[in-house]
């Protein structure tokens, strides 16, 4: 929980994401932002499991509910607390992305992170996309392919 509040303030000030605990979409987006941030060096310490809407951390949910009352009054220098996060590259990837894109990207990155230890090259790509399509079965496969390629261009996926 230690660096979640500074990360939330970073999102508010740099990405224009003012977290509102009452909005389901905001809670979902925060889950995905935190998950994706680990690929940019942010050591947040949360464990995730895969669900229909992508990676989800119950511990993270517990923490943002606990922090909701402190969020608006937090006025510290958040930059010191971001633990290695490459903010510039992170912002380039998440800027302007909607909740659907974040869900797909987080799902792909979760599957990729698991499979890259076992597979490589074309086989890795095939398995990541296939499994991501299974998890996100209501999403068009073309959209999953598109997000996969965007993540690859961003340097988050190496196949």
KAJONOR-V381861 format. One line per field, one symbol per residue. ss: DSSP state (~ for helix, > for strand, _ for the rest). psi: psi as a letter, one per 40 degrees, with the letter a starting at -180 (. if undefined). A space follows every 50 residues. Layout:
ss = ???
psi = ???
//
This chain:
ss = ___~~~~~~~~~~~~________~~~~~~~~~~~~~~~~~________>> >__>>>_~~~~~~~~~~~~~~______~~~~_____~~~~~~~~____~~ ~~~~~~~~~~~~~~~_____~~~~~~~~~~~~~~~_____~~~~~~~~~~ ~~~______
psi = ededddddddddddefghhhdehdddddddddddddddeeehgdeiiiih idfahhhdddddddddeddeddehfigddeeefehgdddddddeheiidd dddddddddddddddeediibddddddddddddddfdehhdddddddddd dddeeehh.
//
